[in-house]
Each structure stands twice: as C-alpha cells, then as structure tokens.
Amino acid sequence: MKNAEEIVTRAIILLCLSDRCALERTSIEGRVYSLKERDEQRKAIYKWLQEKGYISSMILDEKMLFEQEVDKGNKDEILSRQIQYKAIEPCLWSLGLEDTLSDYDCFVSKDFHPILEIGRKHTLESLLNKCHVRELEDIELHKEISMLWHWRTREANNVIFNQKSAKEVILSTFGKQYLKVLDRMEAFKKGHDDFILNNKAFRDLNLEEKNRTRFIAKWRHHAFEWIAEDRSWDEVELNT
C-alpha cells in the first residue's frame, strides 16, 4: 500500500495536471485568457511543481504535457485527460482529508486547491501533518466497490442483467466472498436488483449517462488500485 506522502503527492500532481489541461480552453471559469497568458500559467504551474519537489514523482507523459506549449498539441486529447480529476477524491479520502466519497452520477466539481494548500506557502510537511491514513481494510473494501462499479459499466449492454439481478451475476462471476462487499453497497442493502444511479437502475440509464458513469468509475477504480498496490500510476491494471 502507498504511504501518505506518495498518496498526497499524487493528488497534488493530478490537480496540477487538471489545471494544465484546462489551459487549452480560451475561457476558464467565465473569463477569457490570451494564449500568452495561458502559456505563462503553464510555466508557472510547472515551476511550482519543480520548486516543491514534485517533479520526480510525475510520470513521463505528465512531464511532457507540462513542457509542451499551450495550443501546440491535440486539444481534445489533452482536455480529455481532465477526467483524472475524479481520481483525486479517493486519494484525499484515503488520507482522511475528505470524509465521504461522492456518488457515481456526476463529475466531481469540488475545488481541491484549498485542501491541498496549493500556493506559495505550501509545504509537504504541513500537509502530511493533517493526514490520517485510513485502515487498509477500509481502503480495500472501497477498492472492491469501485471495481464492481467499473465492471458494471463495462458490462452495460450484457443482456444477462435483464434476466438476473446484478447481485446474482456478481456472486456467480466473482464468488461468494463478495457478499461482504455487496452488504456495504447502498443499492443492495435496500434490495435493488441492479446498481442505482439517480434513483434509476443502471440498465435503464441512457447512453450518455452510462458513458459518463464508465469514465467516473474507471478513474475511481484506478485510484484505489494504485493506492492499495505497489505499482506506479501508469502501470495500474484494471482487471474486472
């Protein structure tokens, strides 16, 4: 399992990466910025990461993105990487910096900059003093829950869910040891026959809702797998 320093460092990198991706837009939070202004901000973020010592924990393609000038790459591809913002919350939850995990029905919009103390006065030591890593058992439980959500989104069109309850399919696919995981999932505690999102069974969601949930579930699963295992961020295997 990753330690507190590794987890909080990854959360910081993901937040800064999201900020870098957003610079590909001409309008940010309702204000229009020139290309020069946006590229200066890219440099400023990268310099901050260097000064605070986080560069060594970044993977190669993250460094390459920061070194690439704004508006010089594939804009859609870069913006699509902002979805990794969803992975920040599991990191903060694992550190006790967030009390709860959001539902799978929408992208996280909470501003994590204050929690991670992003700014000139930021120190890793100060941040680590606020961290209280949760028990491995709790992290493992939520890793399994996130895996099941990711699995359900990948099996979105499987007709078996029109014939059997999701609980039956899970137990026949993954084994009876998953009963304890299902007992902690709200939908199954209430006797529903499928995963529930916005009071609707997953099989009844429209295509847009299913696709959105798939991306959200993927990155929460990715985060928990990374936290619980001894792999680098880009080596995580999402087996479902």
C-alpha positions as CSV (number, residue, x, y, z in Angstrom):
1,M,0.0,0.0,0.0
2,K,1.2,3.5,-0.7
3,N,2.2,5.7,2.2
4,A,0.7,9.2,3.0
5,E,3.5,11.1,1.2
6,E,3.0,9.1,-2.0
7,I,-0.7,9.5,-2.0
8,V,-0.8,13.2,-1.2
9,T,1.9,13.8,-3.8
10,R,-0.1,12.0,-6.5
11,A,-3.2,14.1,-5.6
12,I,-1.2,17.3,-6.0
13,I,0.1,16.2,-9.4
14,L,-3.3,15.2,-10.6
15,L,-4.7,18.6,-9.5
16,C,-1.9,20.5,-11.3
17,L,-2.4,18.3,-14.3
18,S,-6.0,19.2,-14.4
19,D,-5.1,22.9,-14.2
20,R,-2.7,22.4,-17.1
21,C,-5.3,20.6,-19.3
22,A,-7.8,23.4,-18.6
23,L,-5.4,25.9,-20.2
24,E,-6.2,24.5,-23.6
25,R,-9.5,26.4,-23.3
26,T,-9.6,30.1,-24.1
27,S,-12.3,30.7,-21.5
28,I,-11.6,29.5,-17.9
29,E,-14.3,29.9,-15.2
30,G,-16.1,32.5,-17.4
31,R,-13.0,34.6,-18.1
32,V,-11.2,34.8,-21.5
33,Y,-7.4,34.5,-21.4
34,S,-5.0,35.1,-24.2
35,L,-2.7,32.3,-25.5
36,K,0.3,34.1,-23.9
37,E,-1.5,34.3,-20.5
38,R,-2.4,30.7,-20.6
39,D,1.1,29.6,-21.6
40,E,2.6,31.7,-18.8
41,Q,0.3,30.0,-16.4
42,R,1.6,26.6,-17.7
43,K,5.1,27.7,-17.0
44,A,4.2,29.0,-13.5
45,I,2.5,25.7,-12.5
46,Y,5.4,23.6,-13.8
47,K,7.9,25.9,-11.9
48,W,5.9,25.5,-8.7
49,L,6.0,21.7,-9.1
50,Q,9.7,21.8,-9.6
51,E,10.3,24.1,-6.6
52,K,8.2,22.0,-4.3
53,G,10.0,18.8,-5.4
54,Y,7.1,17.0,-7.0
55,I,8.6,16.6,-10.5
56,S,10.4,13.4,-9.5
57,S,7.0,11.7,-8.8
58,M,5.5,12.6,-12.1
59,I,5.3,10.1,-14.9
60,L,6.9,10.8,-18.3
61,D,3.8,11.9,-20.2
62,E,2.8,14.2,-17.4
63,K,6.2,16.0,-17.6
64,M,5.9,16.1,-21.4
65,L,2.5,17.8,-21.2
66,F,3.8,20.5,-18.9
67,E,6.8,21.0,-21.2
68,Q,4.5,21.3,-24.2
69,E,3.3,24.9,-25.0
70,V,-0.4,25.6,-24.8
71,D,-2.2,25.1,-28.1
72,K,0.6,23.1,-29.6
73,G,-0.9,19.6,-29.0
74,N,-4.1,17.7,-29.6
75,K,-6.6,19.9,-27.7
76,D,-9.3,17.3,-27.4
77,E,-6.9,14.7,-26.2
78,I,-5.4,17.0,-23.6
79,L,-8.8,18.1,-22.3
80,S,-9.9,14.5,-22.1
81,R,-7.2,13.9,-19.5
82,Q,-9.0,16.2,-17.1
83,I,-11.3,13.2,-16.2
84,Q,-8.4,12.1,-14.0
85,Y,-9.7,14.8,-11.6
86,K,-12.1,12.1,-10.4
87,A,-9.1,10.2,-9.0
88,I,-8.2,13.0,-6.6
89,E,-11.1,12.4,-4.2
90,P,-10.3,8.7,-3.4
91,C,-6.7,9.8,-2.6
92,L,-7.9,12.5,-0.2
93,W,-10.5,10.2,1.3
94,S,-7.8,7.6,1.9
95,L,-5.8,10.2,3.8
96,G,-8.7,11.4,5.9
97,L,-8.7,14.7,4.2
98,E,-12.2,14.0,2.8
99,D,-15.0,12.5,4.9
100,T,-17.0,10.9,2.2
101,L,-16.8,9.8,-1.4
102,S,-19.2,11.3,-4.0
103,D,-21.7,9.3,-5.9
104,Y,-21.1,8.0,-9.4
105,D,-23.7,10.2,-11.0
106,C,-21.6,13.2,-11.9
107,F,-18.1,14.5,-12.2
108,V,-16.5,15.9,-9.1
109,S,-16.6,19.7,-9.2
110,K,-15.3,20.5,-5.7
111,D,-12.2,22.7,-5.6
112,F,-9.4,20.7,-4.0
113,H,-6.8,23.5,-4.1
114,P,-7.5,24.7,-0.5
115,I,-7.4,21.2,0.9
116,L,-4.0,20.5,-0.8
117,E,-2.8,24.0,0.2
118,I,-1.7,24.9,-3.3
119,G,0.1,28.2,-3.2
120,R,3.4,29.9,-2.3
121,K,3.2,28.9,1.4
122,H,2.6,25.2,0.5
123,T,4.8,22.7,2.3
124,L,4.5,18.9,2.1
125,E,5.3,18.6,5.9
126,S,2.3,20.9,6.8
127,L,0.0,18.8,4.6
128,L,1.2,15.5,5.9
129,N,0.6,16.6,9.5
130,K,-3.1,16.8,8.6
131,C,-3.2,13.3,7.0
132,H,-4.5,10.2,8.9
133,V,-4.3,7.2,6.5
134,R,-7.4,5.0,6.8
135,E,-7.2,1.4,7.6
136,L,-6.1,-0.9,4.8
137,E,-9.3,-2.9,5.3
138,D,-11.5,0.2,4.6
139,I,-9.4,1.1,1.5
140,E,-9.6,-2.5,0.2
141,L,-13.4,-2.5,0.6
142,H,-13.8,0.7,-1.4
143,K,-11.3,-0.7,-4.0
144,E,-13.6,-3.7,-4.5
145,I,-16.7,-1.5,-4.6
146,S,-15.1,0.7,-7.3
147,M,-14.1,-2.4,-9.2
148,L,-17.7,-3.6,-9.2
149,W,-18.9,-0.2,-10.5
150,H,-16.3,-0.2,-13.2
151,W,-17.2,-3.8,-14.1
152,R,-20.9,-3.0,-14.3
153,T,-20.2,-0.1,-16.6
154,R,-18.1,-2.3,-18.9
155,E,-20.9,-4.8,-18.9
156,A,-23.5,-2.2,-19.7
157,N,-25.0,-4.0,-22.7
158,N,-24.9,-7.5,-21.3
159,V,-28.4,-9.0,-21.6
160,I,-27.9,-11.1,-18.5
161,F,-28.9,-8.1,-16.4
162,N,-32.3,-8.3,-18.0
163,Q,-32.6,-11.9,-16.8
164,K,-30.9,-11.9,-13.4
165,S,-30.2,-9.4,-10.6
166,A,-26.8,-7.8,-10.6
167,K,-26.2,-9.4,-7.2
168,E,-26.7,-12.9,-8.6
169,V,-24.4,-12.1,-11.5
170,I,-21.7,-10.7,-9.2
171,L,-21.7,-13.7,-7.0
172,S,-21.6,-16.1,-9.9
173,T,-18.8,-14.1,-11.5
174,F,-16.6,-13.2,-8.6
175,G,-17.6,-15.6,-5.9
176,K,-19.5,-15.6,-2.6
177,Q,-16.7,-13.8,-0.9
178,Y,-18.2,-10.6,-2.4
179,L,-21.2,-10.9,-0.2
180,K,-19.5,-8.7,2.4
181,V,-18.8,-6.1,-0.3
182,L,-22.4,-6.2,-1.5
183,D,-23.6,-5.8,2.0
184,R,-21.9,-2.4,2.1
185,M,-23.3,-1.1,-1.2
186,E,-26.4,1.0,-0.7
187,A,-28.4,-0.4,-3.6
188,F,-28.1,-4.0,-2.4
189,K,-28.7,-3.1,1.2
190,K,-32.1,-1.8,0.0
191,G,-32.9,-4.9,-2.1
192,H,-32.5,-3.4,-5.5
193,D,-31.7,-5.8,-8.4
194,D,-29.2,-3.5,-10.1
195,F,-26.7,-0.7,-9.4
196,I,-28.7,2.5,-8.7
197,L,-27.8,6.0,-10.1
198,N,-30.1,9.0,-9.6
199,N,-32.9,6.6,-8.4
200,K,-32.7,4.6,-11.6
201,A,-31.4,1.1,-12.3
202,F,-28.1,1.2,-14.3
203,R,-29.7,-0.8,-17.1
204,D,-32.3,2.0,-17.5
205,L,-29.8,4.8,-17.9
206,N,-29.4,6.4,-21.3
207,L,-26.2,6.1,-23.3
208,E,-24.8,9.4,-22.2
209,E,-25.4,8.6,-18.5
210,K,-23.8,5.1,-18.9
211,N,-20.7,6.5,-20.7
212,R,-20.3,9.3,-18.1
213,T,-20.5,6.7,-15.3
214,R,-18.0,4.5,-17.0
215,F,-15.4,7.2,-17.1
216,I,-16.1,8.2,-13.4
217,A,-15.9,4.5,-12.3
218,K,-12.7,3.9,-14.2
219,W,-10.7,6.6,-12.5
220,R,-12.0,5.9,-9.0
221,H,-11.1,2.3,-9.6
222,H,-7.7,3.3,-10.9
223,A,-7.0,5.5,-7.9
224,F,-7.9,2.8,-5.4
225,E,-5.9,0.1,-7.2
226,W,-2.9,2.4,-7.2
227,I,-3.3,3.2,-3.5
228,A,-3.6,-0.4,-2.5
229,E,-0.9,-1.9,-4.7
230,D,2.8,-1.4,-5.3
231,R,2.6,-0.1,-8.9
232,S,3.3,3.3,-10.5
233,W,0.4,5.4,-11.7
234,D,0.9,4.4,-15.3
235,E,1.3,0.7,-14.6
236,V,-2.0,0.1,-12.8
237,E,-4.0,-2.8,-14.2
238,L,-7.8,-2.5,-14.1
239,N,-9.0,-6.1,-14.0
240,T,-12.7,-6.6,-13.8
